[in-house]
Amino acid sequence: TATSRIPEKWVKTTCGYCSVGCGMLLGVRDHKAVAVRGNPDHPVNRGKLCPKGLSEHHILAAPGRAKQPLLRKNGVLTSVSWDEALDTMVERFRDIQKRHGNDSLGVVGTGQLLTEEFYTLGKLVQLGLRTRNHDGNTTLCMASAVSGYKLSFGSDGPPGSYADMESADVILLIGANIADNHPILCHRVDRGPGTKPRRLIVVDPRVTKTAMMADLHLPVKPRSDIALINGIAHILIREGLINYDYIEQHTNGFEEFANFVSAFTPTHVALITGLTETQITETALLYGRAKSAFIGWTMGVNHSTQGAVTVAAINNLALITGNIGRTGAAPFSITGQCNAMGTREAGFTSSLPGYRKFDNPQDREALARIWNIPVDRIPTARGLAYPDIIEAAVQGKIKALWFIATNPAVSFPNYKLLEQALRSVEFLVVQDGFHPTSTSEFAHLVLPAAIWGEKEGTYTNSERRISKANPAVPPPGEARPDFDIFLDIADRLGVKAELYPNWTSPHDAYQEWQRVSAGRMCDYSNFSWQQIDDANGLQWGGESLYRDGIFPTTDGRAILHNVPCDPFKEQPDAEFSFILNTGRTVEHWHTRTKTAEVDLLNNMVPNAWLEMNPLDAANLELKPHDRVTVRSRRGAVADLELRITGIVAPGQVFMPFHFAETNSNIVTLGDFDPISREPNFKQCAVRIERTPMR
Ligand code: SF4
């Protein structure tokens, strides 16, 4: 009844979907979550929420929740006790590692866990299970931003804040459709009455909802963004719209850089990008003449085989104009998942905890002292990144896999290769809040986990703001918080007393993480859980990093990089004549593990679709709502509804990646950035056929 949905209490927490990190209040009645509303006092969202956030309470009691450990017996996933599940898992991992070496185990985490859980998991995997082959699914979305920051500044860490978007004179968004993917950030660029007038420029091959908000939309050809960025640098230098003092005092490599971009004349860049010389010049002049300019980007940049260096090219623009380390001025990666930042900082991906480097002896010694272990137990080099773990499984080098809160059978590029990996390993563990998922159906063991709303800890959002996530309801059935699962595994491995002395709750993990992060760039030591909760989130590093112009490189200076614009691998040809671009929609989250459980969202967007330009549709004699098949050299996705629209340019098609039934990753190319190892989800060659009538 309506009455039963009136909450008895509201629990303050943080949204568990995207990295915007909105503060919310979760309404509880009779130990059930019955409502959500935006926290009006939270500085990120000021009370607003997007459709996913507004319906997030529905996922907690959804029918698809995983409620019991399941072990495959005689080919069938069968309910077992937690003791049997974890005993079997540890026994199988030990046996496999004894036969094939410690690195024969691969562990893939997520950006969905709490920082306290990443920190605990990192120690468990590196020191307890002793495999170097661990990574986050964040390599599928943010690894290029991490690598690009390291190339330019010497360390990861987004330099700016959301507040910069409100202070900037010019906002340049490259490959960032925030209206669908980070909707609450749109309020920061919206120029309502009484707000500061500023220019919004959007670079995107599609006329996205964000492009529709722009003063200037630049519909670049796919993967020509590097040429545009270099072309802007060329005009800035030619017109003297650069900050010579900043370049002189805080950067290396300007002369070579100026020489390199001299070839990127507007005429040359227009040919590569498909833009007009006027559009290119106008953009450069707007950016260069702004007192403060902000560049934001997301997956349009990161999801590329040149993602890391594209980020470095963006950083070049900020550095030569001094648009960094000041209010309103920053290059800024808008992260994907709610706690992708936490997994980067707490040491589960490409760094040791606290952005420490594997190859830095002082970093390893400092960590060993805090952990009270011999330094030789800390790896001196990173193991395999996520895509390489999958490839090693296909090659028979990885024999056991443990996936935590991620669904690669929908999210990983080149599904056939992924399926081969899942089928190849001797033991596959899937730990998730939901079952079945496309991945858990392959598992030998399914561990049911508690999710957002059921456990306690912190998330860190895109602007480095740490917010508290609080439990409001108990997990269903026998599902348990990931933190408890990790400690139970450590106990069975005989390392609990050594790695987690007297730990009983995630708060113990947080207190140790505060000590580990103290004095580091991502310093949590001055923020207690209580202070974070009371303040509705606190930012490490303040609003802007690098205010003093000193960077964490060997000589304190940032590095300008010469970034060539390489063509992408699979160009369209006579057989596969379209370029496929994949992306998202505001109503769904990633592989729909959660949002498929929410009727409200499914009713709005129940199925995938394919967007095609009217000229191409006329050539192929296709009509609106025809059923079509997308085919590449790797496979085909059938029965998509055709949307004929000028949103996509001729020669390009677009489909959302969320839907398991029409999995776009059956057709995508398994091609990766050589530096970040991030996949190129955005460009592959396909052809479009009418789906035969059944
Ligand atoms: Fe949650 Fe992101 Fe929506 Fe905010 S914008 S409510 S964080 S999904």
Residues whose N, C-alpha, C, O or C-beta is under 5 A from the ligand:
A	BS01	SF4	C15 Y17 C18 V20 G21 C22 L49 C50 K52 G53 H182 P183 I184
